[in-house]
Amino acid sequence: MTPDENDSADILERVKTGVNAFDELVMGGLPRARTTVVGGTPGSGKTVFATQFLAHGITMYGENGVLVTFEEPPRDIEANMRGFGWDLAGWRREGRLAFIDASPPANDELVIGDFDLTGLLARIQHSVKAVNARRVVLDSLTQLFDHFIADPKILRRELFHISNALKQSGLTVLMTAERNNEYGEITRHRLEEFVADNVVILRNVLHREKRRRTIEVLKMRGSHHAEGEAPFTLLASHGVVAVPLSSLRLEQQSSMVRVTSGNPAIDEMCGGGFFRDSVTLVSGATGTGKTLLVTNFLAGGVAAGEKAILFGYEESKGQLYRNASGWGVDFARMEAEGKLKVICLYPEAQSLPDHLVMIQSLVDEFQPNRIAVDSLSALERIAPDTGFREFLISLTSFIKKREIAGLCTATSKSLIGGESVSEQHISTLTDSIVLLRYIQEGETMHRGLMVLKMRGSEHAKQIRRFSIDSTGMHLGEPFTDAPNVFAGPGAEYS
Amino acid sequence: MHLRKFMNAGAWKIEIIDVLAKPELAEQAGILATPTLTYENQGRPRRIVGDLSDTRRVLEFLGIEPDGDA
């Protein structure tokens, strides 16, 4: 029997998995009436992904499911998945989900001679009929192979048969299988070659003491899919949350609406303020006034009747409040009035994808008009390079998609000049860049501000000196004897 | 069938269940592979999966004395 390929010319109907960004990677979902093998090392999230596929079908699309478990007994799975908000036991009682407990038998068993898996197939078909299922999960095939360890050839033949029988009944099948290595053969026993129309790989790679989870679509028969690894995270009460990258398109609307930076003089330097759906980077050494610009940005928005949200990764809420009141801004009152939300967190508290998902969900919940992140440099220290770049791309495109104004800060390493590491990544991703620098003039140190880049607008080219007092930032005259703001310490003398 | 050939009728009660006709019994018994011989011994229930082509091993596993000449 060969799989029926006639329908691949038609547009394949898609079955949504419940992992939104993943569905985007595979052009809308897994093809209906096909078999997908999900491979991954132990702990890579296979069972969660597979269960989410069933849970989403039940709760969102009225598609009931059958879960065949070869490893853990159903009771354990029910308990383990409760943390993600999935009431498997309840669905089972309502007849929307059926378990097939194929975990290893307690009594002695011997294999003598040829056999087939008609028993298993009959049970699956029986349960499918009982709950009128559209989705079937087998988790995990590797345990089945361990059970019948001496007969892999028979198992491959039988799994091929089961896969075909289920597909012919119009069922969308997801099978999980273990892998030995993150980068090696696709699955143990190479069973994907026998049963899979589609192959998806979950990874949980240890890189420089950080775990990085990714999902990759390796093969999708008769259909296009995005290539490469996309990061994802496992969240309580959500399950698998993938971070879309390759599906991100530069398609954000670009509005010409200006919003205030919170400082009239800077607005003027920018040609009338920041653009509403743009991301501005403020870069400067420690103590140059980045957090002050953030405070102005938030207060300016609130004063104009907007809502603002701040993610602080360097200072505690108390410190931020005290700083703000030192510049004449009352964060506590704004927050009490529901105009402002301040979230302070150690970057190390969670992984970068978790931070991103948290920012996105809080923004969607609070619906702010402007967002500030202070600082990107603090977040950068918890992630490997690729992870940070992906985070920045996702964050900036998210901000633009929501059409809100964003302000991020980056700390440059040297006090006088030089670029911060974050800048190299983010400068092409942000629409505007404001530099804050210490500038030596004779025997005194001044602070200088310049607008380095302002996409789609004219802007002042001068370096303006500024001072900070109890009412905030005050811009003064431009520097006349142009110092080199990009050079490191002492470079201006060379 | 291998099974009947080697066991005297009378001493054993053999029940044959077609899993396709009665999948609910397969579910109850937790059957994956067919054929499965389950030996409902009071002390120690045992199962054999496969076509029982190796009679000696079957009898050994079940702990049954071969009939007659073996």
Interface residues (C-beta under 8 A of the other chain):
Chain A: I100 D101 A102 P105 N107 D108 E109 L110 V111 I112 G113 D114 F115 D116 L117 T118 G119 L120 A122 R123 Q125 H126 S127 L144 H147 F148
Chain B: V19 L20 P23 E24 A26 E27 G30 I31 L32 A33 T34 P35 T36 R44 P45 R46 R47 I48 V49 G50 D51 L52 S53 D54 R57 V58 F61
